[in-house]
Amino acid sequence: MSFTQEQIEEEQVHFANVIATFQQYAPYASLGYTDRISAVDHAIFVNAEFLNHVIASPEIFSGQDGDEQEDDPELKGNDQEDSDDNRGEGSSSTPCAIDFIEGKVERDVCYEPMKEALIQHFSDIPPEERTDEINKHTIYPYIHSYSNNPNSDALLRPISIPDVLPSSLPEGADFSLVAGDFEEIYGGSDPLEGDGGDPSEGQWDAAKNIVNYLRIIHSILAPGGVWINLGPLLWHWEGNTTNDPSVELTLDEVKALARKIGFEISNERTIDTTYTNNAQSMLGYVYHAAFWTATKIV
């Protein structure tokens, strides 16, 4: 079998790259590169152990015992390795950093104006209660990106959680955690009693159809109820490869749609904030997020 001159030259380039890699083994090793890879491997196992604790008792959410759940095909999940859920596994630990001590700066920027708007409408909200039993778990949320790290400490920085325990929720507090598609869960919900509130932080740009989202928010609020919003317009389904239809509006169009559906928008402003940002990274994205209070008038 004969080869063209182009193929021969290409093979020579590949061979030269292999030789160069071997030649650089000692310099890379002396930089501690292999030690860093080993440290990242350890951190991955620590994260996995934490996630195993998170899912240790899933039956408490399904109403079934462990054996029943194991035999239920609908609760087994998807074994496909290249699923959309699996592609996001690497980023599953960074939201944990946001909602505890590490993410306080981001939370204060995003949550405080929403809490203030709630307090303006509901002055009897009880203060937060905290306990001293904190930081039980340690995770490594930043190990899944090797880019823009000034040093190994930035990559391997551990985060301890939680700083506030769910068990510290005041007795009698009406709180629930619901997982699933927003439209499927709340599309048929009854309106809230009284002048309820619906804070949405970075939520509605996950919609395939923003029209349906706003209609649902409007339908579950009683007249006089408020929708407090803060978020960018990072439309999650833009350019999706699943052939699902999606609607991507501008900010002006979203506000115009909200008014047509029956909201009166007030207290508008722009809040600059990061999201899942590693404070020690050499790169950070800043969102110019839109904030407003929308009152249901019709």
SVG drawing of the C-alpha trace seen along z (x, -y; Angstrom):
<svg xmlns="http://www.w3.org/2000/svg" viewBox="-59 -51 72 56">
<polyline fill="none" stroke="black" stroke-width="0.4" points="0.0,0.0 1.5,-3.3 1.1,-6.6 0.9,-10.1 3.5,-12.7 0.8,-14.6 0.0,-11.4 3.7,-10.7 4.2,-14.3 1.1,-14.1 2.3,-10.9 5.7,-12.4 4.0,-15.4 2.0,-13.0 5.2,-11.0 7.1,-14.2 4.3,-15.1 4.5,-11.8 8.3,-12.2 7.8,-15.8 5.3,-14.5 7.7,-12.0 10.4,-14.6 8.2,-16.9 7.3,-14.2 9.9,-15.3 9.1,-19.1 5.4,-18.5 5.9,-16.1 8.2,-18.6 5.5,-21.3 3.2,-19.1 0.8,-18.5 0.3,-14.8 -0.2,-15.6 -2.9,-18.0 -4.6,-15.4 -4.5,-13.0 -6.0,-15.6 -8.8,-16.2 -9.5,-12.5 -9.8,-12.5 -12.1,-15.5 -14.4,-13.7 -14.7,-10.8 -15.5,-13.3 -18.2,-14.9 -19.6,-11.5 -19.8,-10.5 -21.7,-13.7 -24.2,-13.1 -24.7,-9.5 -25.7,-11.1 -28.1,-13.4 -29.9,-10.4 -29.6,-8.0 -33.3,-8.0 -35.2,-9.0 -38.3,-7.0 -39.2,-9.9 -40.3,-11.9 -42.1,-9.1 -44.1,-7.6 -42.7,-4.1 -40.2,-2.1 -36.8,-1.3 -37.7,2.1 -40.8,0.8 -38.9,-2.1 -36.1,0.2 -38.7,2.3 -40.5,-0.8 -39.2,-1.4 -40.5,-5.0 -38.3,-5.8 -35.1,-4.0 -34.0,-6.9 -32.3,-6.9 -29.3,-4.6 -28.2,-6.3 -24.7,-7.5 -25.0,-10.5 -28.2,-11.9 -28.8,-15.6 -28.9,-15.0 -25.5,-13.3 -23.9,-16.1 -24.8,-18.5 -23.4,-16.3 -20.1,-18.2 -21.9,-21.4 -24.2,-19.9 -22.0,-20.9 -21.6,-24.6 -25.2,-25.5 -24.5,-24.0 -21.8,-26.6 -24.2,-29.4 -26.8,-28.6 -24.5,-28.4 -21.7,-30.5 -19.5,-30.5 -22.2,-32.1 -23.2,-34.8 -22.1,-37.7 -24.2,-36.3 -27.1,-35.5 -27.1,-39.0 -27.2,-40.6 -30.0,-38.4 -32.1,-37.4 -32.0,-40.6 -34.0,-42.8 -36.5,-40.0 -36.8,-39.5 -37.2,-43.3 -40.0,-43.3 -41.7,-40.5 -41.4,-42.2 -43.0,-45.4 -46.1,-43.3 -45.9,-40.9 -44.6,-42.6 -45.3,-39.6 -42.6,-37.3 -40.7,-35.7 -36.9,-36.3 -34.5,-33.6 -33.6,-31.1 -30.1,-29.5 -28.4,-26.8 -24.8,-26.2 -24.7,-22.7 -23.2,-23.6 -20.6,-22.6 -21.1,-18.9 -20.3,-18.1 -17.4,-19.2 -17.5,-19.3 -15.2,-20.5 -17.4,-22.5 -14.7,-23.9 -12.8,-20.8 -14.6,-20.3 -12.9,-23.2 -9.2,-23.4 -9.4,-26.8 -8.6,-30.1 -7.2,-28.8 -4.4,-31.1 -3.2,-28.2 -4.1,-24.7 -5.7,-26.0 -8.4,-27.8 -9.2,-24.5 -9.2,-22.4 -10.8,-24.8 -13.2,-22.9 -16.6,-24.3 -18.3,-23.3 -22.1,-23.1 -24.7,-23.8 -24.5,-27.1 -28.2,-26.9 -29.9,-23.5 -33.3,-22.7 -34.3,-21.4 -34.1,-24.9 -37.2,-25.9 -39.7,-27.3 -42.4,-24.9 -45.5,-25.1 -43.8,-26.8 -45.5,-26.0 -42.6,-24.9 -42.2,-22.3 -39.6,-21.2 -41.0,-20.2 -39.0,-18.7 -40.2,-18.5 -41.4,-20.6 -42.9,-23.9 -45.7,-23.7 -46.7,-20.1 -46.6,-20.8 -48.3,-24.2 -50.3,-24.3 -53.4,-23.0 -52.8,-24.5 -55.6,-26.4 -55.0,-30.1 -53.2,-31.0 -55.4,-32.3 -55.0,-35.9 -52.4,-38.3 -49.8,-35.6 -46.3,-36.2 -44.3,-34.3 -40.5,-35.2 -38.7,-33.9 -35.0,-34.1 -33.4,-33.1 -36.3,-30.8 -38.4,-31.8 -35.6,-31.8 -35.7,-28.0 -39.1,-28.0 -39.6,-26.4 -42.6,-28.7 -42.5,-31.8 -46.1,-32.6 -47.2,-29.5 -45.0,-30.3 -46.4,-33.8 -50.0,-32.5 -49.4,-29.9 -47.8,-32.4 -50.8,-34.8 -53.3,-32.0 -52.0,-30.8 -51.9,-34.3 -55.0,-35.9 -55.9,-39.4 -53.4,-41.7 -50.8,-38.9 -47.2,-39.8 -44.7,-38.2 -41.2,-39.3 -38.7,-38.6 -34.9,-38.8 -33.1,-37.2 -31.3,-37.4 -32.5,-36.1 -30.3,-33.1 -32.9,-31.1 -32.0,-27.5 -33.7,-25.9 -32.2,-28.2 -30.5,-26.2 -31.5,-22.9 -30.9,-19.6 -34.0,-17.9 -36.3,-19.6 -38.4,-21.0 -40.1,-24.3 -39.0,-27.3 -39.8,-31.0 -37.0,-33.5 -38.2,-37.0 -36.4,-40.3 -36.8,-41.9 -39.1,-44.5 -41.3,-41.8 -41.4,-39.8 -42.6,-42.9 -45.1,-43.7 -46.4,-40.1 -46.7,-40.3 -48.8,-43.5 -51.1,-41.9 -51.6,-38.9 -52.7,-41.1 -49.7,-42.3 -48.8,-45.8 -45.0,-46.2 -43.3,-48.4 -40.0,-48.8 -37.9,-48.1 -34.2,-48.2 -31.1,-46.3 -28.9,-44.3 -25.5,-43.2 -24.7,-39.7 -22.6,-36.6 -23.9,-33.0 -22.0,-29.9 -18.9,-32.1 -15.6,-30.9 -14.4,-34.0 -10.8,-32.9 -11.1,-32.3 -9.4,-34.4 -12.7,-34.6 -16.1,-35.7 -19.4,-36.4 -21.6,-39.3 -25.3,-39.2 -27.2,-42.5 -30.3,-40.9 -33.8,-42.5 -35.6,-43.1 -39.3,-44.1 -42.4,-43.6 -45.5,-42.6 -48.9,-42.9 -51.9,-40.9 -54.5,-43.4 -57.0,-41.3"/>
</svg>
